[in-house]
């Protein structure tokens, strides 16, 4: 077990970085408005997963607050893959929408790959289409998935050095783990990290996490990372937001992958849950939709 000198753990506020992003976007949004364009998002929800409904509702609320448009399409949980693809093809051809988001996870039995492949690459504001995944991996991205893009912006905003540093990513999902690994390992002035990807089958997870200068906890396992698993001064990014039932009025709380109490005084910096990565995912969705709208008037 490593020994630790006490450090002051800095809070990395995603909420604050998101405010900074929105103030920059305001100018771009008003210049689009001068061209008669209001960035507009179509969100597709299949079935009635309560967490998905909450996430999409909070994204839509933010669009409304910023004077942008959005429309949610609720499809039955009994829809077939073909029916979902057909709905998306309709949205691809509908000029009112600049961005299309399909909320994941899709119900069991749905061919998620076929659904994500059917989204127009020019409207794919989540960056989940294989062509956009490939472009990111090439180092020439069109749309970068929102959560990893938001994590990268938090690191940049707080001046956290990545060049030559060891970033350990826990989780290999297409939504977070894989794209953040591509971003941080990119040959670019503000990345250039050495990246290790760990996952549920990694032997002796601690032996990797203890080597991390930057630890990205994105396994979706509440409290997975504790103070004994990190080294003094590590920057810890907590991507987990698992709903755990409790006795509060809401009936649940959102719990991160990091045991915040246990890493306090060891980590050099930590993103809180809530108020860390979550607000940045939404800010990056807005940014990607603004980008899609800007490109729509150029082409
Ligand atoms: N489910 C969990 N995270 C995301 C996300 O960033 N986008 C979509 N579409 N679904 C998600």
Boltz pocket constraint, residues with backbone or C-beta under 6 A from the ligand:
constraints:
  - pocket:
      binder: B
      contacts: [[A, 101], [A, 102], [A, 103], [A, 104], [A, 105], [A, 126], [A, 146], [A, 147], [A, 175], [A, 281]]
      max_distance: 6.0
